[in-house]
């Protein structure tokens, strides 16, 4: 796809472009929270104010072509960013302004409290997870640092294929580092994640082995995406991944039949919340973790090994 076509496609999908390679899009749960209809599971699990959360990506390219991805893979797996690398401070300012623009229509909305709208205009949290693989932005650690200067919490979601990039986050750790794991073994990983780089599984395993060290500086989370008929098998192998990485939390979440993924999978591949919960309990049994919370609208449950309450930051 040409660059012009990509930009038009993203604009039609509700994205705001910042600089050469950054995108912002209002999360469904941000809108829901502003309308007084409830926030996302990160609000329930970690205390994040959904109406104050920016959903962004510093790059729209990825080194996986996951079968369950809701993105349009025609542009999503381009090999590199074009137009030059933007400075972290410019990205931070640009994403804040983009968020305000995207939410401006809620001002005066009868379902939105004036006080909540004013808070939304002063975001406090950023989810660096919208689209693409954030570690492909070479200045990710600096970007986290710039958000920290503005007292943001930072949630980074990575596929973990580039352990050398993950290791740089030890210099400037995010509030919370997610590693997405979508398969319990290499065979299923190649079928589901469809990496476009060599030695992807080995890179992921190296990243997972680093998480105990990273946990000293950042909350670490594994995110397991369950797809009925594909990867809801081998609970003991999922547990082995947990034992290797020793994360503070594990989020076990259903694949959702949305976006472009509907061209690759069937609605029947989307498990029910109770199915997710039961399989998560099976994994937890092998891993010596326990189920501590759940958010049924998102079909996600939260596992934890021990009581980390003293280390879990809650946000007002």
N, C-alpha and C positions, 0 to 999 in steps of 0.2 A: 504494500500500500504506500502511496506517496505521503509525504509529511502533511500536505494540505488535507488529504482525505482523512488521515488519522486525527488531526485537530478538529475537523468538522464532526467526525464520528464521536469523539469524546465530548465535544460541546453539546451535541444532541443528547448525550447520556448524562448530562448534568455536571460535567467536570469544569473546573476553572483551571486555566493554565497559568503557571507562575514561572517566568523565565524560560529557559530552553528545555527543561526536562522534568519539571516538578508539576504535580497535579494535586488538586484538592477537590473533594466531593463530600457533600453533606451526607452523613450517615442517616439511615432510616431511624435509628434510635435517638439521634440528636433531635430530629423533627418530632418524634413521638414525645420526648421529654419536654420540649417546648410547648407542646399542645396539652401537657398535663396527663399524658397517657402512659407514662412509665419509661424508664431508661433501659439500657442494655445490661447484659449479664456482668460486664465489668463494673457497673454501678453496684450490682448486688454482691459480687464477689469481693471487690476491692475498694468500693466507695467512690468510684469516679463519677463526677457530675457529667452525665451524657450531654447536656446542653452546653457544656463548656469544653467539649472535646473536638479537636481538629482531626479529621481523617485525611491523611496525605501520603504521598509517595515522592521521594526524590528522584525516582526513575521509573519509567513505565515498561522497562524491558526485564526479561527474566531468563534464567538459565535452566528452567524447567518448562515443560509444556503439559502440565497436569491435566489428566482427563476430566477432572471435576472442576477445573477452573472456570469461573463465570466470565472471564475476560475473552475478548476476541483475539485469538492466538495469531491472527495474521500480522498484527503489529506487536503483540506482546513479547514475541521471541526474537525480535530483531537483535543482531549481535552487539550493538553498541549504541550509546547515546550520541546524537549529533548536535552541532551548533555550539559546542564548548561546554565546559563545566562551570556551573554557577557557584558563587560564593555562598557559604552557609548562612551568613548574616542576611544576605539578600533573600534567600529562601525563607528564613524565619519571618521576616517582615512581610514578604509577599504572601505567605500562607495565612498569616493573621488577617491581612486585608481581604484576601479571597474568602475567608470564612465569614467575615463581616458582610461582605457583599452577598454571599449565598444565603445568609440568614436574615438579611434586611427586610424581607417580606413578612417576617413574623412580627415586626413592630406594628402595634395596633390590631393584631389578630385577636379577636375576642376570646380565643381559647388559650392565649399566652399571657401569663402574668407579666406586668410591666417590669417588676423587679427581676424576674427570671430572664427576660429578654436583655435587660441591661447587663446581667452577669454573662450571658451568652456572648455579648459584644467584647467581653474581656476573658478570652479562653485561657484555661489553666493546664490543659492536658493535650498531648498530641499522640495519635496512633500512627506510627510510621509503618504502615501496613496496607495501604489502599490497593496498590497495583504494582506489579513488578517486584524485584528482589532488591531491598534497600542497600545491601552490602555492595551492590554494583556501583553505587555512588561512592567514589573514592574518598570523600571527605565526611563520611557518616559520623565518625567520632566528633569531629568539629561541629557538625550540625547539632548533635545532641548537646554539646557544650553551649552553643548559642541559645538553644531553647532553655537550658538550665539557668542561664543569665536572666531570663525573664520569669523564673520560678515556675516553669512548666514541669509537670511529670512527663516522662517519655517512655512510650511503650513501643518497642521495636519487634517486629515479626519477621523472621528470616527462615529460609529453607535450610540453612546451615551447610550448604555445599562448598562454601569457601572459608575453611577454618582460619586461614591466614588473615582474612578480613574480620572475622569474629574476634580473634585474639586482640585486635587493635581496640576493641571496645573495653578492654581492661584499663586503658588509659583514660577513657571517658565513659564510664558505664551508664547505660540507661536505667531508669527506675525499674523497668521490667523487660527482660529479654525472653521472647518466645522463640522456640525452635519448632517448626512444623514438621511432624513426622506422619506420613500417610500410609506407611506399610510396615509390617513387622519383619520383613526380610528383603534381601536384595532382588529376588525374582519378582515379587509383587511391586516393589519400588520401581523397577524398570517398566512395568506394565502401567502403573498408576501415575507416577510422576514424569515419566518419559523425559529424562534429562537430555539436554542438548550439549553437555560438556562431558569429557571423559572422567572416569574415576569418581563419579558423583556420589555413589553410596559410600565409598571410602572416605570422601571428604565429610559427609554427614556424620559418619561414625567418629571421626577425629573431633569434630565439633562437639558431639555429645560427650566425649571423654573429657573435654575441657570444662564442661558445665559445673562440676563440683568446685573448681577454682573460681569460676566467674560468680558463683553463688555467694562468695564472700563479699562481693561488691554490688551485686544486682540481684533482684528477685528473678529466679529462673523458672520458666514454665515450658513444659512440653505440650504441644497442641496436637492431639490425634484426631484426624477427620475420618469418620467411619462411613463406609459406602456399602450398603447392603448388597450382597452378592459378589463383592470383590475382596474386602479386607477385614471383615468381621470374623476372623479365624485366628487360630494360634495365639490365644490369650497369653500363653506362657512366653512367646517370643516378644510380644509387646512389653511384657513385664521385664524381660531381659534388657530392653532399651531403657526402661526406667532405672533399673539397677545400675546400668552403666553410667547414666548421667546424673542420678540423684537430684532431680529438680525439687525446688520448693513446692511446686504445684504441677499437676497434670490436668489439662482440660481435655475431656473426651467429648467430641462434638459431632453432630450429624452433618453429613453432606446435605446441602440444600439444593434442590432442583431449580436453579435460577440462571438467568443470563444465557451465555453461549454454551454452558455445560449441557443445556437441554438438547443440543445437537449431537452430543457424544454419549450421554447416559439417559436412562429412562427414569420416570418419576418413581418407579418401583425401587430404584437404587437409594432412595431417601429413607433412612430408617426413622421409626417413630421414637419419641423421647424415651419411652419405656424400654425399647430395644437397646438404645444407647446406654441407658442406666444399667441394665442387666449385664451388658458386655463389659462396661466399665467396672462393675463389681467383680467380674471374673478376673479381669486384669489386676485389680487391686489385691485380690486374694493371693495371686502369685508374687506380687511385688511388695507385699507388706505395706501397702498404702490404704487409706480409708476414704470413703466418700463423705465430704463435709458440706457440700452445697450443690444446688442445681438451679437451672433457669429453664423452665419448660418451654416458653415461647421460642427460645433459641436452640432448644434440643441439645443442651450442654450440661455436663456435670463436672464438678471439681473434686479432684483427689489430692490428698496431702499425706505425707508420711507420718508427721508428728505435729504437735501443736506449735506452729510458728507464729502464734498470735502476737507475740512481743515484737516480731520483726515485720509484720504486715502493716504497711502504712495505709491509713485510711484518709481520704481526702474530703474536705468539707466543700 
